[in-house]
Amino acid sequence: MHFIWPELLWLLLLIPLLVVGYIRALRRKRIAVVHYPSLDLIRPALGPGHRIRRHIPPALLLCALSLVLLGTARPSARVTLPADYLTLVLAMDVSRSMLAEDVPPSRIVAAQQAAKTFLQELPGHVRVAVVSFAGNAQLVQGVTDHKDALLAAIDSFQLQRGTATGSGLLVALNTLLPESAVDLESVLYGAEFKSGSLSPQAGSAAGRSLDQRAAPQAAKPMPVGSYSAGAVILLSDGRRTTGPDPVEVAKWAASKGVRVYTVAFGTPNGFIPGYEGFSFYARVDEEALQKVAETTGAEFFRASNATDLASIYQHLSSKFTLERRDTEITALLVAVAGLLALLALGLSMRWYRR
């Protein structure tokens, strides 16, 4: 627990002062003395525990006051609450490297099975879109909460040459943030991509940044990870061979507050034997995917087999259903204080009619 206004905790020093004042008041209280021939006559009338009972209402009021004073410091605690995420965009690599059989029966089959299980376990209020990318990127299924349509989209993947990770991320972001109005054609095809950065062409808009292409006037950047209406999950098993640098795209996503969770899928020695007369290794670019997640304030995951991938998706599913976050609990303390005060008043009225 931490406090937004910790300096107000000094007010709690009033509590021991009140305790001392209460004790002194009891000592000074005048008690009328009545002579009885025997104490056995009045003890049954007082009832058991009468000496302690008279202190209970003041003690409850003291606890209530303590909670109110604590609440003035605006305490916050990390609690588990329903997540705010409503829309997820699943961007999956469908390059030929997904044919590698280091993850049986193959990377693509294992990835499809894990993704479908993930979609089926999501709560009904979470909507999902599916994007695939290889040499280019495309929206396979728009945002929907119909599980059958999403499962069919996953089954419809067709493997292609190339790996345009940045393009896949751009399409995913454009799907999640349609109001950003990114001109994908201009961004993806308006310039030659050299050494991972945009190289402007004469007379084109390619030299402008993504923020400049998104709107006539660049919007004020949002805090990293502050966008709470959705997120992107990007899975890839290879290195970028074409399209924009995904790390540069991630910087634009970060300026919009969007988190991009990345999954590196496959083993370090992924191998495709005898494809089209050639055999080649298919290694994942973990460094770039880790940088994308780090830039956007999200998490990076590594999955070397189907079990790992299923566990990652299960973790993400729970994250988008419930999440732990810092929440101010002042109202809760005030509510408990009110209940204690009412209880003290009720006991005082019942026992002493005052």
C-alpha positions as CSV (number, residue, x, y, z in Angstrom):
1,M,0.0,0.0,0.0
2,H,1.2,3.5,-0.7
3,F,-0.3,7.0,-0.2
4,I,-0.9,9.8,-2.6
5,W,-0.8,12.4,0.2
6,P,1.6,10.7,2.7
7,E,2.2,14.0,4.6
8,L,-1.4,13.7,6.0
9,L,-0.5,10.6,7.9
10,W,0.7,12.9,10.7
11,L,-3.0,13.3,11.5
12,L,-2.9,9.8,13.0
13,L,-1.0,11.3,16.0
14,L,-4.4,12.5,17.1
15,I,-5.4,8.9,17.9
16,P,-3.1,8.4,21.0
17,L,-4.0,11.8,22.2
18,L,-7.7,10.9,22.1
19,V,-6.9,7.6,24.0
20,V,-5.1,9.5,26.7
21,G,-8.0,12.0,26.9
22,Y,-10.5,9.2,27.2
23,I,-8.6,7.6,30.1
24,R,-8.3,10.8,31.9
25,A,-12.0,11.5,31.5
26,L,-12.9,8.1,33.0
27,R,-10.7,8.9,36.0
28,R,-12.4,12.3,36.6
29,K,-15.9,11.0,36.2
30,R,-17.9,11.3,39.3
31,I,-19.7,8.2,40.3
32,A,-22.8,8.3,42.5
33,V,-22.4,5.8,45.3
34,V,-25.3,3.8,46.5
35,H,-25.0,1.6,49.5
36,Y,-26.2,-2.0,49.1
37,P,-26.1,-4.6,51.8
38,S,-24.6,-7.0,49.3
39,L,-23.0,-6.8,45.7
40,D,-24.7,-10.0,44.9
41,L,-27.9,-8.0,44.4
42,I,-26.6,-5.8,41.5
43,R,-24.1,-8.0,39.7
44,P,-26.9,-10.1,37.9
45,A,-28.5,-6.8,36.7
46,L,-25.3,-5.5,35.3
47,G,-24.8,-8.7,33.2
48,P,-21.5,-10.4,32.3
49,G,-18.6,-8.3,31.0
50,H,-20.1,-5.0,32.0
51,R,-16.7,-3.5,32.8
52,I,-15.5,-4.2,29.2
53,R,-18.8,-3.5,27.5
54,R,-18.9,0.2,28.3
55,H,-15.6,0.7,26.4
56,I,-16.8,-1.0,23.2
57,P,-18.7,1.9,21.6
58,P,-15.9,4.4,22.2
59,A,-13.3,1.9,20.8
60,L,-15.4,1.5,17.6
61,L,-15.7,5.2,17.2
62,L,-11.9,5.5,17.6
63,C,-11.4,2.8,14.9
64,A,-13.8,4.7,12.6
65,L,-11.9,8.0,13.2
66,S,-8.6,6.2,12.5
67,L,-9.9,4.9,9.2
68,V,-11.1,8.4,8.2
69,L,-7.7,10.0,9.1
70,L,-6.0,7.2,7.1
71,G,-8.3,7.9,4.2
72,T,-7.3,11.6,4.1
73,A,-3.8,10.4,2.9
74,R,-5.5,8.8,-0.1
75,P,-4.2,5.2,0.2
76,S,-3.7,3.0,-2.9
77,A,-3.4,-0.7,-3.0
78,R,-2.6,-3.2,-5.7
79,V,-5.8,-5.1,-6.2
80,T,-7.2,-7.5,-8.8
81,L,-10.0,-6.0,-10.9
82,P,-11.7,-6.7,-14.2
83,A,-9.4,-5.6,-17.0
84,D,-10.4,-2.6,-19.1
85,Y,-9.3,-4.2,-22.4
86,L,-12.1,-4.6,-24.8
87,T,-10.4,-5.1,-28.2
88,L,-7.5,-7.3,-29.0
89,V,-5.7,-7.6,-32.4
90,L,-3.9,-10.9,-32.9
91,A,-1.2,-10.5,-35.5
92,M,0.4,-13.8,-36.6
93,D,3.3,-14.6,-38.8
94,V,2.4,-16.8,-41.8
95,S,5.7,-16.8,-43.6
96,R,7.1,-20.1,-45.0
97,S,9.4,-20.5,-42.0
98,M,6.3,-21.5,-40.1
99,L,6.6,-24.9,-41.9
100,A,9.6,-25.7,-39.7
101,E,8.9,-29.0,-37.8
102,D,11.0,-28.2,-34.7
103,V,7.6,-27.7,-33.0
104,P,5.6,-30.8,-34.0
105,P,3.7,-31.3,-36.2
106,S,4.8,-27.9,-37.5
107,R,5.1,-24.3,-36.2
108,I,2.0,-23.1,-38.1
109,V,-0.2,-26.0,-36.9
110,A,0.9,-25.6,-33.3
111,A,0.4,-21.8,-33.5
112,Q,-3.1,-22.2,-35.0
113,Q,-4.2,-24.7,-32.3
114,A,-2.9,-22.5,-29.5
115,A,-4.5,-19.4,-30.9
116,K,-7.9,-21.1,-31.3
117,T,-7.8,-22.3,-27.7
118,F,-6.8,-18.7,-26.6
119,L,-9.8,-17.3,-28.5
120,Q,-12.2,-19.8,-27.0
121,E,-11.2,-19.0,-23.5
122,L,-11.6,-15.2,-23.8
123,P,-14.6,-13.7,-22.0
124,G,-17.5,-12.6,-24.2
125,H,-17.0,-8.9,-23.7
126,V,-13.5,-9.0,-25.3
127,R,-13.6,-8.4,-29.1
128,V,-10.9,-9.7,-31.4
129,A,-9.5,-9.0,-34.8
130,V,-7.0,-11.3,-36.7
131,V,-4.1,-10.0,-38.9
132,S,-1.7,-12.2,-40.8
133,F,1.6,-11.1,-42.3
134,A,4.3,-12.6,-44.4
135,G,5.7,-10.6,-47.4
136,N,2.8,-8.3,-46.8
137,A,0.1,-7.9,-44.2
138,Q,-3.7,-8.2,-44.4
139,L,-6.7,-8.1,-42.1
140,V,-8.1,-11.6,-42.1
141,Q,-11.0,-10.9,-39.7
142,G,-12.2,-7.6,-38.6
143,V,-13.1,-6.8,-35.0
144,T,-15.8,-9.2,-33.8
145,D,-17.0,-11.1,-30.8
146,H,-18.2,-14.1,-32.9
147,K,-15.9,-17.0,-31.9
148,D,-16.8,-19.1,-35.0
149,A,-15.7,-16.3,-37.4
150,L,-12.4,-15.9,-35.5
151,L,-11.7,-19.6,-35.5
152,A,-12.4,-19.8,-39.3
153,A,-10.0,-16.9,-39.8
154,I,-7.2,-18.8,-38.0
155,D,-7.9,-21.9,-40.1
156,S,-7.7,-19.9,-43.4
157,F,-4.1,-18.9,-43.1
158,Q,-2.0,-19.4,-46.3
159,L,1.7,-19.4,-46.0
160,Q,3.7,-16.9,-48.1
161,R,7.3,-15.8,-48.7
162,G,8.9,-13.0,-46.8
163,T,8.4,-11.6,-43.3
164,A,7.1,-8.1,-43.0
165,T,6.8,-7.9,-39.2
166,G,6.5,-4.1,-39.2
167,S,3.7,-4.2,-41.8
168,G,1.8,-6.7,-39.7
169,L,2.1,-4.5,-36.7
170,L,1.0,-1.4,-38.7
171,V,-2.1,-3.2,-40.0
172,A,-2.9,-4.4,-36.4
173,L,-2.6,-0.8,-35.0
174,N,-4.7,0.6,-37.8
175,T,-7.4,-2.0,-37.0
176,L,-7.2,-1.2,-33.3
177,L,-7.1,2.6,-33.8
178,P,-9.2,3.3,-36.9
179,E,-9.6,6.9,-35.8
180,S,-5.9,7.5,-36.2
181,A,-6.4,7.4,-40.0
182,V,-3.0,6.1,-40.9
183,D,-2.5,6.0,-44.7
184,L,-1.3,2.4,-44.9
185,E,-0.6,2.5,-48.7
186,S,1.6,5.6,-48.3
187,V,3.4,4.2,-45.3
188,L,4.0,0.7,-46.7
189,Y,4.6,1.5,-50.4
190,G,5.4,5.2,-50.6
191,A,9.1,4.7,-50.0
192,E,12.0,2.2,-50.3
193,F,12.8,0.5,-47.1
194,K,16.6,0.5,-46.6
195,S,18.4,-0.7,-43.5
196,G,15.2,-0.8,-41.5
197,S,14.3,2.9,-42.0
198,L,12.2,4.9,-44.4
199,S,14.2,6.3,-47.3
200,P,12.1,9.3,-48.8
201,Q,11.5,9.5,-52.5
202,A,11.3,12.8,-54.4
203,G,7.7,14.2,-54.6
204,S,6.3,11.6,-52.1
205,A,5.1,11.8,-48.6
206,A,7.4,9.0,-47.6
207,G,9.8,11.2,-45.6
208,R,7.1,12.1,-43.1
209,S,6.9,10.3,-39.8
210,L,4.0,8.0,-38.9
211,D,2.5,10.7,-36.7
212,Q,2.6,13.2,-39.5
213,R,0.9,10.7,-41.9
214,A,-1.8,9.9,-39.3
215,A,-3.2,13.4,-39.0
216,P,-2.6,16.9,-40.4
217,Q,-1.6,18.0,-36.9
218,A,0.4,15.6,-34.7
219,A,-1.5,14.7,-31.6
220,K,0.1,15.0,-28.2
221,P,1.8,11.7,-27.3
222,M,0.0,9.6,-24.7
223,P,1.8,8.0,-21.8
224,V,3.3,4.6,-22.7
225,G,0.8,1.8,-22.0
226,S,-2.0,4.2,-21.1
227,Y,-4.4,3.0,-23.8
228,S,-6.9,0.8,-21.9
229,A,-9.4,-0.1,-24.6
230,G,-7.3,-2.7,-26.4
231,A,-3.9,-4.2,-27.1
232,V,-2.0,-6.1,-29.8
233,I,-0.5,-9.6,-29.6
234,L,2.1,-10.2,-32.2
235,L,3.6,-13.7,-32.9
236,S,6.5,-14.2,-35.2
237,D,9.1,-17.0,-35.8
238,G,11.5,-15.2,-38.1
239,R,13.5,-12.1,-38.9
240,R,12.1,-9.2,-40.9
241,T,13.0,-9.4,-44.5
242,T,10.9,-6.6,-45.9
243,G,8.7,-3.7,-44.9
244,P,9.2,-1.1,-42.1
245,D,11.3,-1.8,-39.0
246,P,8.9,-3.1,-36.3
247,V,10.8,-1.2,-33.6
248,E,10.1,2.1,-35.4
249,V,6.4,1.1,-35.7
250,A,6.5,0.2,-32.0
251,K,7.6,3.8,-31.2
252,W,4.5,5.1,-32.9
253,A,2.3,2.6,-31.0
254,A,3.9,3.8,-27.8
255,S,3.0,7.4,-28.6
256,K,-0.6,6.2,-28.8
257,G,-0.3,4.4,-25.5
258,V,-0.9,1.0,-27.1
259,R,0.8,-2.1,-25.6
260,V,2.2,-4.7,-28.0
261,Y,2.7,-8.1,-26.5
262,T,5.2,-10.1,-28.5
263,V,5.8,-13.9,-28.8
264,A,8.9,-15.4,-30.3
265,F,7.9,-18.8,-31.5
266,G,10.3,-21.7,-32.4
267,T,13.6,-23.1,-31.4
268,P,17.0,-21.5,-32.2
269,N,17.7,-24.3,-34.7
270,G,14.5,-24.3,-36.5
271,F,15.0,-26.1,-39.8
272,I,12.9,-26.6,-43.0
273,P,14.3,-29.7,-44.8
274,G,14.0,-30.0,-48.6
275,Y,11.5,-27.1,-49.3
276,E,11.5,-26.4,-53.1
277,G,14.8,-28.2,-53.4
278,F,16.5,-26.2,-50.7
279,S,16.9,-26.6,-46.9
280,F,17.3,-23.6,-44.6
281,Y,17.3,-22.5,-41.0
282,A,14.4,-20.4,-39.6
283,R,15.5,-18.5,-36.6
284,V,13.4,-16.0,-34.7
285,D,14.5,-12.4,-34.2
286,E,14.0,-12.3,-30.4
287,E,15.9,-9.1,-30.0
288,A,13.6,-7.1,-32.2
289,L,10.4,-8.6,-30.6
290,Q,11.7,-7.9,-27.1
291,K,12.4,-4.3,-28.1
292,V,8.9,-3.9,-29.5
293,A,7.3,-5.1,-26.2
294,E,9.7,-3.0,-24.1
295,T,9.1,0.1,-26.1
296,T,5.3,-0.2,-25.7
297,G,5.3,-1.1,-22.0
298,A,4.2,-4.7,-22.7
299,E,5.7,-8.1,-22.1
300,F,7.9,-10.3,-24.3
301,F,7.4,-14.1,-24.3
302,R,9.6,-16.9,-25.7
303,A,7.9,-20.2,-26.8
304,S,10.0,-23.1,-28.0
305,N,7.2,-25.7,-28.1
306,A,3.4,-26.0,-28.2
307,T,3.2,-26.3,-24.5
308,D,5.0,-23.0,-23.9
309,L,2.8,-21.3,-26.4
310,A,-0.4,-22.6,-24.8
311,S,0.9,-21.4,-21.4
312,I,1.7,-17.9,-22.8
313,Y,-1.8,-17.6,-24.3
314,Q,-3.3,-18.8,-21.0
315,H,-1.4,-16.1,-19.2
316,L,-2.5,-13.4,-21.6
317,S,-6.1,-14.6,-21.4
318,S,-6.1,-14.1,-17.6
319,K,-4.4,-10.7,-18.0
320,F,-7.1,-9.4,-20.3
321,T,-9.8,-10.8,-18.0
322,L,-8.4,-9.8,-14.6
323,E,-5.4,-7.6,-13.9
324,R,-3.6,-6.3,-10.8
325,R,-3.3,-2.6,-10.7
326,D,-2.9,0.2,-8.2
327,T,-6.3,1.5,-7.1
328,E,-7.2,4.2,-4.6
329,I,-9.2,2.7,-1.7
330,T,-10.2,5.8,0.1
331,A,-13.9,5.2,-0.5
332,L,-13.6,1.7,0.9
333,L,-12.0,3.0,4.2
334,V,-14.6,5.7,4.6
335,A,-17.4,3.1,4.0
336,V,-15.9,0.8,6.7
337,A,-15.5,3.8,9.0
338,G,-19.2,4.6,8.5
339,L,-20.2,1.1,9.4
340,L,-18.2,1.1,12.6
341,A,-19.7,4.4,13.6
342,L,-23.2,3.1,13.1
343,L,-22.4,0.0,15.0
344,A,-21.0,2.1,17.9
345,L,-24.2,4.2,17.9
346,G,-26.4,1.1,17.8
347,L,-24.6,-0.6,20.7
348,S,-24.7,2.6,22.8
349,M,-28.5,3.0,22.2
350,R,-29.1,-0.7,23.1
351,W,-27.0,-0.9,26.2
352,Y,-27.2,2.6,27.7
353,R,-30.2,4.2,25.9
354,R,-27.9,7.1,24.8
